[in-house]
Amino acid sequence: MDGETLPICSRFLTRDTAKYKDILLPLQIKSVVVKEGLKGIIYIEAFKQSHVANAINGISALNQFQVTMVPIKEMVDTLRVVKDIPQLKVNSYVRLKRTMYKDDLAQVDWVDVAQSKVNLRIVPRIDYTRMRGALRTEADRNHKVKRRPMPRLFDLDRIKEIGGEVTNDGDFVIFEGNSYRRGFLYKSFPMSAIVSPIF
């Protein structure tokens, strides 16, 4: 938490007791939260945006014209508390506990504390038996994967052999929406999807 937002949060407490102590008009907000690592943003819980505007009125450090409502689909993730996940460090190892990569070992590439996400470097699981693009047949379209593919480093030649289309983005090769570099998949996962660092 940075040195500016914490004092601002505490001002809501003093305003609620000082400004409104003699009248029956308390601040109509439920909570004020600052997420560690997310500088310059304060979350205020209220039923209406007008209640937030009224609460921050007179606090010069807050710009009333930058008040925006968190989209409903993001509200839960905004204040989700991640449990049992120690401080993740770049290059430390973790395991995934769901998705196709359940129980696979992965290496931390970078961490986004504010969004509770971690970008991992992992050996991809690509089905090289399923044709793509112009090489796809009706059987391929109806093909259902019974078992998850074996972990193998990304093989550009094999991808081309099965009709896969790739693009380049700097050092990365993009295939079916995923990013690969030096054979590894680089992909973001929510912190809730990983097990504590292995070592």
ABEGO torsion letter per residue (X at the ends): XBAAAAAAAAAAAAAAAAAAAABBBBBABABBBBBBGBBGBBBBBBABAAAAAAAABGBAABBAAABBBBBAAAAAAAABBBBGBBBBBBGBBBBBABEAABGBBBBBABBBAAAGBBBBBBBBBBBAABBBEAABBAAAAABBBABBBBBBBBBAAAAAAAGBBBBBBEABBBBGGBBBBGGBBBBBBBAAABBBBAX
